Amino acid sequence: MELHKTKIDIEKGKREAIVGILNSRLADAIDLKSQAKQAHWNVKGTNFIALHELFDQVATDVETHIDDIAERITTLGGTAIGTVRTAAQNSTLSEYPLEITDGADHVDALSTALSDFGKKVRSAIDETDELGDANSVDLFTGISRSIDKFLWFVEAHQQ
């Protein structure tokens, strides 16, 4: 995909690579948000309200990251690829189990998704650092910190 013109002083080839990394994580983030909403809508059991509200907080937080990633893509001259259809095609996260309702099962499934996304974001930190984009490194570092915090909140229900 062709980049739009910008006077940002990162060489075009590097910007293309960075945009590719950002779009990969954008697809994953869109998928993660939908997985959190799936858990939010379908959780049942004795901890219903606590989990229902927590899962919604995760989705809301991830929505902010989606917007930040997409805006970084366009800032670099790229095109944010963020429709639900493209996210479904491009996400690297595992499929969320649709048949579960029990709170513990949703805690396990969503914590797995958060952990996987967090790992991929940490990898993106290293990749964008190697490409010399401190702003994308900073973006991914903030996302990593947030995802780790919500992973802690979700996993605490298993301990």
KOLFI-98407 format. One record per residue (C-alpha): residue in three letters; x, y, z. Coordinates in nm, 2 decimals. Example, Ala and Ser with C-alpha at 12.3 -4.5 7.8 and 13.67 -1.06 7.14 Angstrom:
2
  type       X       Y       Z
   ALA    1.23   -0.45    0.78
   SER    1.37   -0.11    0.71
***
This chain:
159
  type       X       Y       Z
   MET    0.00    0.00    0.00
   GLU    0.14    0.34   -0.10
   LEU    0.22    0.59    0.18
   HIS    0.09    0.94    0.18
   LYS    0.34    1.23    0.17
   THR    0.47    1.35    0.50
   LYS    0.76    1.56    0.62
   ILE    0.83    1.32    0.91
   ASP    1.20    1.25    0.90
   ILE    1.18    0.87    0.90
   GLU    1.29    0.71    0.58
   LYS    1.01    0.58    0.36
   GLY    1.11    0.22    0.37
   LYS    1.13    0.23    0.75
   ARG    0.79    0.40    0.77
   GLU    0.64    0.13    0.55
   ALA    0.78   -0.14    0.78
   ILE    0.65    0.05    1.09
   VAL    0.31    0.09    0.93
   GLY    0.30   -0.28    0.87
   ILE    0.38   -0.36    1.23
   LEU    0.12   -0.11    1.35
   ASN   -0.15   -0.25    1.12
   SER   -0.08   -0.60    1.24
   ARG   -0.13   -0.49    1.60
   LEU   -0.44   -0.28    1.50
   ALA   -0.60   -0.60    1.37
   ASP   -0.52   -0.78    1.69
   ALA   -0.65   -0.49    1.90
   ILE   -0.98   -0.48    1.72
   ASP   -1.01   -0.86    1.77
   LEU   -0.91   -0.83    2.14
   LYS   -1.18   -0.57    2.19
   SER   -1.45   -0.79    2.03
   GLN   -1.33   -1.08    2.25
   ALA   -1.36   -0.87    2.56
   LYS   -1.72   -0.77    2.45
   GLN   -1.80   -1.14    2.38
   ALA   -1.70   -1.22    2.74
   HIS   -1.89   -0.91    2.87
   TRP   -2.21   -1.00    2.70
   ASN   -2.21   -1.38    2.78
   VAL   -2.06   -1.42    3.13
   LYS   -2.27   -1.59    3.39
   GLY   -2.22   -1.71    3.74
   THR   -2.17   -1.59    4.10
   ASN   -1.92   -1.32    4.00
   PHE   -2.13   -1.20    3.71
   ILE   -2.14   -0.83    3.79
   ALA   -1.77   -0.80    3.88
   LEU   -1.67   -0.98    3.56
   HIS   -1.93   -0.82    3.34
   GLU   -1.80   -0.47    3.44
   LEU   -1.43   -0.57    3.43
   PHE   -1.47   -0.72    3.07
   ASP   -1.63   -0.40    2.96
   GLN   -1.35   -0.19    3.11
   VAL   -1.10   -0.41    2.91
   ALA   -1.30   -0.34    2.59
   THR   -1.31    0.03    2.66
   ASP   -0.94    0.05    2.73
   VAL   -0.85   -0.15    2.42
   GLU   -1.08    0.09    2.21
   THR   -0.85    0.37    2.31
   HIS   -0.55    0.17    2.20
   ILE   -0.72    0.10    1.87
   ASP   -0.76    0.47    1.80
   ASP   -0.41    0.55    1.90
   ILE   -0.26    0.28    1.68
   ALA   -0.47    0.39    1.38
   GLU   -0.38    0.75    1.43
   ARG   -0.01    0.66    1.44
   ILE   -0.04    0.47    1.12
   THR   -0.19    0.77    0.94
   THR    0.06    1.01    1.10
   LEU    0.33    0.81    0.93
   GLY    0.16    0.84    0.60
   GLY    0.00    0.50    0.60
   THR   -0.36    0.38    0.58
   ALA   -0.51    0.23    0.89
   ILE   -0.67   -0.11    0.79
   GLY   -0.93   -0.13    1.06
   THR   -1.26   -0.27    0.94
   VAL   -1.41   -0.56    1.12
   ARG   -1.37   -0.78    0.81
   THR   -1.00   -0.70    0.77
   ALA   -0.93   -0.73    1.14
   ALA   -1.09   -1.08    1.13
   GLN   -0.88   -1.18    0.83
   ASN   -0.55   -1.03    0.97
   SER   -0.57   -1.09    1.35
   THR   -0.31   -1.33    1.49
   LEU   -0.50   -1.39    1.81
   SER   -0.66   -1.73    1.87
   GLU   -1.04   -1.76    1.81
   TYR   -1.24   -1.68    2.12
   PRO   -1.45   -1.98    2.24
   LEU   -1.81   -1.89    2.17
   GLU   -1.98   -2.17    2.37
   ILE   -1.86   -2.07    2.71
   THR   -2.07   -1.89    2.97
   ASP   -1.90   -1.97    3.31
   GLY   -1.71   -1.68    3.46
   ALA   -1.40   -1.89    3.52
   ASP   -1.39   -2.00    3.16
   HIS   -1.42   -1.64    3.04
   VAL   -1.15   -1.54    3.28
   ASP   -0.92   -1.81    3.13
   ALA   -1.01   -1.73    2.77
   LEU   -0.97   -1.35    2.80
   SER   -0.65   -1.37    3.01
   THR   -0.51   -1.59    2.73
   ALA   -0.60   -1.33    2.47
   LEU   -0.46   -1.04    2.68
   SER   -0.14   -1.23    2.74
   ASP   -0.09   -1.31    2.37
   PHE   -0.16   -0.96    2.27
   GLY    0.07   -0.83    2.53
   LYS    0.35   -1.05    2.40
   LYS    0.30   -0.93    2.05
   VAL    0.30   -0.56    2.16
   ARG    0.63   -0.62    2.34
   SER    0.77   -0.76    2.02
   ALA    0.64   -0.45    1.84
   ILE    0.83   -0.24    2.09
   ASP    1.16   -0.40    1.99
   GLU    1.08   -0.40    1.62
   THR    0.99   -0.03    1.60
   ASP    1.29    0.05    1.82
   GLU    1.52   -0.12    1.57
   LEU    1.35    0.09    1.29
   GLY    1.43    0.41    1.49
   ASP    1.07    0.52    1.57
   ALA    1.08    0.63    1.93
   ASN    0.72    0.75    1.91
   SER    0.58    0.41    1.81
   VAL    0.81    0.26    2.08
   ASP    0.64    0.49    2.33
   LEU    0.30    0.41    2.20
   PHE    0.35    0.04    2.23
   THR    0.51    0.07    2.57
   GLY    0.20    0.25    2.70
   ILE   -0.02   -0.01    2.55
   SER    0.19   -0.29    2.70
   ARG    0.17   -0.13    3.04
   SER   -0.21   -0.11    3.01
   ILE   -0.26   -0.46    2.88
   ASP   -0.04   -0.60    3.16
   LYS   -0.25   -0.42    3.42
   PHE   -0.57   -0.56    3.28
   LEU   -0.42   -0.90    3.26
   TRP   -0.35   -0.87    3.63
   PHE   -0.71   -0.76    3.70
   VAL   -0.85   -1.06    3.50
   GLU   -0.60   -1.32    3.63
   ALA   -0.67   -1.21    3.99
   HIS   -1.00   -1.39    3.95
   GLN   -0.82   -1.72    3.91
   GLN   -0.60   -1.68    4.22
***
